[in-house]
Amino acid sequence: MNHYPASIRQLIKLMARLPGIGEKTAERLALHLLNSSDRLVEELAHSILEVKQKVRLCSRCFSLSDAELCSVCSHPARDATVVCVVEQPGDMAALEKSGAFSGLYHVLCGVLSPLNGVGPDDIRIRELVSRVTAGDVREVVLATGTSAEGETTAAYIAQRLVPFPVTVTRIAAGVPMGGDLKYVDQVTLKKAMESRHALG
């Protein structure tokens, strides 16, 4: 790689830090950008900066948004009495693409993982309990992953919500054990959401 100018080597090095991009892919991307029009490169650079400057967490569900409330939370047709709990914004996006859910979401921004030092105070469980305490929610759908951490997180949340007059359900058949929601196909996700069941 030393045969490239320093500026290209630096670009390859930075791109190789991105998830799923190795050195060879980074090299291909860098050379593609070099041969692209100035306009495309400027638009890409501007878009990256804009995302970093404007995107924040929705104040209600903690998904990604460029406004106080995300597009789902601010949509008047959504059923505010049903809240679907997911691990990350990508999981929410996957469920939205499936078209199986018309309620609101709550993004935990992680899962319980005692071995990694992640406890209940490190993810958005307190905020979920506050939403339920407010009294508008009648059902909480637990759509965390089926990994050991996802199952532990779902069980913990179900236990925390026992004192409240709210139905707690878990997405059902179709999502493989150890699977990550964002990689599950939309038909399977739709079936899992429609087949959710009560916990406890």
N, C-alpha and C positions, 0 to 999 in steps of 0.2 A: 504493500500500500504506500510505501515511501516514494513511489514514482509520481504520486499525485501532489499537486501544490498543497501547501499547509492549510489553506482555507477549505479545500475539499476534504482533506483528512479530518479536519475538525468537524465538518458537517457529518461525515460518515460516523465519527466517534459519538456525536450527540444523538444521531438517529438510532444507532445501535443500542442506546439505553432504553428505547421505547419497548414496551412488552411485545413479545412475538416477533421482534425484528432482530435478526442476527446481522453479523458484519457484512455478509454477501448481499442481503436484501437492502441494508443501509447504503451500500455502495451503489446498487442499482438505482435506488431512489435518488441519491445525490446526483448521479449522472443524468437521470431523467430531468430533475429540476434544472440542472445546468443547461440542458438542451430545450427547456420549455420557454415559453414567451415570458417577457418581463411582467406582463399583466397577470398571468397565472401565478407566478411566484409572489408578486406583491399581494394578490388577493388571498393566497394561502397564509402568508405572514400576517396580514391584517386580521384574518379570521382567527388565527391562533391567539393573537394578542387580545382580540375582542372577547373571546371565550374566557381568557384568564381575568380580564377586567370586569366583565359583566355577569358571568354566571355565579350564582350563589345557591344556598339551600332555601327551598320554600319554607316560609315561617310556620306552616301548618304541618306538612307531611315530611319535610326534610329531603325531598327529591331535588333534582337540579332545576333551576329556574333562572330567568333573567329579569324577574319581577318579584315583588313581595310574595305573591302566591303563584304557584305553577299553573299551567293551563288546565290541569285536571281539577285542582282545588277551586279554581275560579270559575269552572264551568257550571252554570246554573242547573243543568239537567242531571248532574251526578247525584246519586243517592248518598246523602251525608250520614245516614244511619248505619251504613255498613262500611267498615274499614278493613282493608286488606293489609296485613303486615308482611313486609318483604325485607330482605337483608340489604340490598343495594339498589341504587337507581336503575341499573341494568335489568334487574328482576322485574321492576315495575314496568319498564319499557316492553319486556317480553310479554307480560300479561296483557298490556294494552294492545299489542299487535294481535293477540289471540282473539280479542273482541268478546271475551267471556265475562268480563267484570264491568259493572256500571257504577260501583261505589267509589269511595275515596281510598287513599293509600296512607300507609305510615312506613317510612323507610328507617330501619334501625341503624343503618350505617355500620353494620358489623354483626357479629354473633358472639355469644358467650364462649369463651375459650380460656378456662382457668390456667391451662398449661402455658398459654401465651400472655397471661396477665390481663386478660380482658374479662371484666366483671360487669354486673348489671349497671353500674354507674358510668361505664365507658361507652355504652351504646344508648340509643334513644328509647329506653323502656320507660323511664320516668315520664317523658313527654306523652307516651301512649297512655299511661295510666291517667294522666291529667285530662286527656281528651275523653276518656271513658268517664271520668269523674264528672265532667261537665254535663253529662246526662243525655246528650243527643244520639249517642251510639247505641244501637241495639244488637249488632253482631260484629264480632272481630274474627276475621278469617286469617288464620296463621298460614302463611305461604313461604315460610323459611325453607331452605334447602333440606334435603334428606340426609345430609352428612351427620355425623355424631354431634357436631356443634350446632347444626340447624335444628335437630330434634331436641337437643337439650334446651336450646333457646325457646322453642315452641312450648315445651313442657313448663319451663320457668314462667313464661308469660301467662299461660293458662292458669297456673297456680296463683299468680299475682292478681288475676282478674276474678277469682272465685268470689270475693266479697261483693262484687257489683252485679246488678241485674242486667247482665249482658250475655248473649249466647256466644260461646267460643267454639269455632269450627276449625278444622284442619283440611287443607287440600288433600285429595285422595288419590285414587288409582291413576297410574300413568306416569308419574314422576319417578324415575329410577332411584334406588337407594344410592346415596353418595353423589347424586346428580346435581348440577348447577342449573338453576331455572333459566338463565339466559341462553343455555345451549339446548334446551328442550324445544321440540317443534311445536308450532302453534296449535295444531289439532290436539296433541297430547295435553298441552296446557289448558285448553278449553275444557276438555273432558275432566281433568283434575279439578278445575274450579267448579264445574257443575256437579261433581260428585263429592264435594267437601262434606265432612261429617263432624258431629259434635265431639269434643274432647271431654273425657271425664264422665 
